[in-house]
Amino acid sequence: MQLKIITIIILSSLFPFVAHSSCGLIPGTYPLYSKSKIKLEEQIKVNGNNVAKKEYKPLVAIDINGNVNTNINLTLPSLSPSSFPSNKSKTDLKLQKNTTINHSSEFFYDDIKIDKKGITVDFTGGGPFHIDKLEVKKQATLNFSAGTYFIDELKLDDKNIILNISSGPVIFHIKDEFKIDDNFCIEYPNLLFILAYS
């Protein structure tokens, strides 16, 4: 299976474009790429440059200066594993306080929901972690250490969510949805890889 970026819906901002004072510049030529489309429901900033509210397609890439290019046919590596692993877990976490989720071997969750403002959640041990839905409803800091994270749906729904890569590489495999509703910051983005299955 070839790497194929799924449809990405961005409602306000993405990656370290504006949100947090310690966010650095995004590395790479095209930090965001989709074979189908990228839909921006509000104007965003990429490294300080405005990208207009619009649906862009097909083969769309946004470069490090905020320029949108279409019909960019990037050669992408094959996914490993070639299909998204199944997750039948019924284990849910609703986090209301600072929490460390530590697994040094494969572990499965149904839903992890963070809905209390100002908490910190640390993912440690490397996993791999299998999470059906990871949803952040309130401003929070998520610290990810080196490891592999299989997430069906990743939803970041509030302002100024900080995703900190404490050690790398951190590899996110996203199956169905990667949704960012507001200002969002990745610290040390060169240690983060986001791969999406279609």
C-alpha positions in Angstrom: 0.0 0.0 0.0 1.3 3.4 -0.9 1.2 6.2 1.6 -1.9 8.2 0.8 -2.8 11.3 2.8 -6.5 11.3 3.7 -8.7 14.3 3.4 -7.6 16.8 6.1 -10.1 19.4 7.4 -8.5 22.3 9.2 -10.8 24.8 10.9 -8.3 27.4 12.1 -4.6 26.7 12.3 -2.3 23.8 12.1 1.1 22.7 13.2 3.4 25.4 14.7 2.0 28.1 12.4 1.1 30.7 15.1 0.0 29.3 18.4 2.8 29.0 20.9 5.7 31.4 21.5 8.2 28.6 21.6 7.1 27.0 18.3 9.8 26.8 15.6 9.6 26.8 11.9 8.4 23.7 10.0 11.2 21.8 8.4 10.9 20.3 4.9 9.7 21.5 1.5 6.0 20.4 1.9 5.0 20.0 5.5 1.4 19.3 4.4 0.4 17.2 1.4 -2.7 15.4 0.3 -3.4 13.3 -2.8 -7.1 14.2 -2.5 -7.7 17.6 -0.9 -7.0 20.0 1.9 -9.9 22.0 3.2 -9.2 25.2 5.2 -12.4 26.5 6.8 -10.6 29.6 8.0 -7.4 31.4 7.0 -4.3 29.9 8.6 -0.6 30.9 8.9 2.3 28.7 7.8 5.5 30.0 9.3 4.0 33.4 9.6 2.5 33.5 6.0 -1.2 33.6 5.4 -3.0 30.7 3.5 -6.5 31.6 2.4 -9.7 29.9 3.4 -10.5 27.5 0.6 -10.7 23.9 -0.5 -7.6 23.0 -2.5 -7.3 19.9 -4.8 -6.0 17.6 -6.2 -2.5 16.5 -5.3 -2.2 19.6 -3.1 0.9 20.6 -1.1 1.5 23.6 1.2 5.1 24.6 1.3 7.1 26.0 4.2 6.3 29.6 3.0 2.6 29.1 2.9 2.4 28.7 -0.9 -0.3 26.3 -2.1 0.7 24.1 -5.0 -1.7 21.7 -6.8 -0.9 18.8 -9.1 2.2 18.0 -7.1 2.8 14.3 -7.5 5.1 13.3 -4.7 6.6 9.9 -4.6 5.7 8.6 -1.2 7.1 5.5 0.6 5.1 2.3 1.2 3.4 2.1 4.5 4.6 -0.3 7.1 2.5 -2.2 8.1 0.7 -2.2 4.8 -2.8 -2.1 6.4 -4.0 -0.4 9.5 -4.1 -2.8 12.5 -7.5 -3.6 13.9 -8.5 -2.3 17.4 -11.4 -3.9 19.3 -10.5 -2.5 22.7 -13.3 -1.3 25.0 -10.8 0.5 27.4 -11.7 4.2 27.7 -9.8 7.0 29.5 -11.4 10.3 30.4 -8.5 12.4 31.7 -9.2 15.2 34.3 -5.7 15.5 35.8 -2.0 15.3 34.9 -1.5 11.7 33.7 1.3 9.4 32.4 0.3 6.7 30.0 3.2 4.3 30.0 3.4 1.1 28.0 6.6 -0.6 26.8 4.7 -3.2 24.8 1.6 -3.2 22.5 -1.4 -1.7 24.2 -5.0 -0.9 23.0 -7.5 1.8 24.0 -10.9 2.6 22.6 -11.2 6.3 23.4 -8.9 8.7 25.2 -10.6 12.0 25.9 -8.9 15.0 27.5 -11.5 17.6 28.6 -10.0 19.5 31.5 -8.1 22.7 30.8 -4.4 23.0 31.6 -3.5 19.4 32.2 -0.4 17.5 30.9 -0.6 14.0 29.5 2.7 12.1 29.0 2.8 9.1 26.6 5.9 7.0 27.4 7.4 3.6 26.9 7.2 3.4 23.1 4.2 1.1 22.9 3.1 0.6 20.2 -0.1 2.4 21.2 -3.4 1.6 19.5 -6.1 4.3 20.1 -9.4 4.3 18.4 -10.0 8.0 19.1 -7.7 10.5 20.8 -9.7 13.7 21.4 -8.5 16.8 23.2 -11.4 19.1 24.1 -9.6 21.7 26.2 -6.2 23.4 26.2 -3.7 20.8 27.2 -0.1 19.7 26.7 0.6 16.3 25.3 4.1 15.0 25.6 5.0 12.0 23.3 8.2 10.0 23.7 9.7 7.9 21.0 7.3 5.3 19.8 4.6 4.3 17.4 1.0 5.4 17.7 -1.9 3.9 15.7 -4.8 6.3 16.0 -8.0 5.9 14.0 -9.2 9.5 14.8 -7.1 12.4 16.2 -9.1 15.4 17.1 -7.6 18.6 18.6 -10.6 20.8 19.4 -9.4 23.7 21.5 -7.1 26.7 21.4 -3.4 26.5 22.1 -3.0 22.7 22.4 0.7 21.9 22.6 2.0 18.6 21.2 5.5 18.2 22.5 7.9 15.6 21.1 10.0 14.8 24.1 12.2 12.2 22.3 12.0 10.8 18.8 11.1 9.6 16.4 7.4 9.7 17.1 5.4 8.0 14.4 1.6 8.7 14.2 -0.4 6.3 11.9 -3.8 8.0 11.3 -6.6 5.9 9.8 -9.7 8.0 9.4 -9.5 11.6 10.5 -6.9 14.2 11.6 -8.9 17.3 12.6 -7.5 20.5 14.1 -10.0 23.1 15.2 -7.9 25.9 16.5 -4.3 27.1 17.3 -2.1 24.1 17.5 1.6 23.8 18.1 4.1 21.0 17.6 7.4 21.5 19.4 10.3 19.7 17.8 8.3 18.8 14.6 11.4 17.3 12.9 11.0 14.3 15.3 7.4 13.7 14.3 6.1 11.7 11.3 2.4 11.6 10.5 1.3 8.9 8.1 -2.3 8.5 7.0 -4.0 5.5 5.6 -7.0 5.7 3.2 
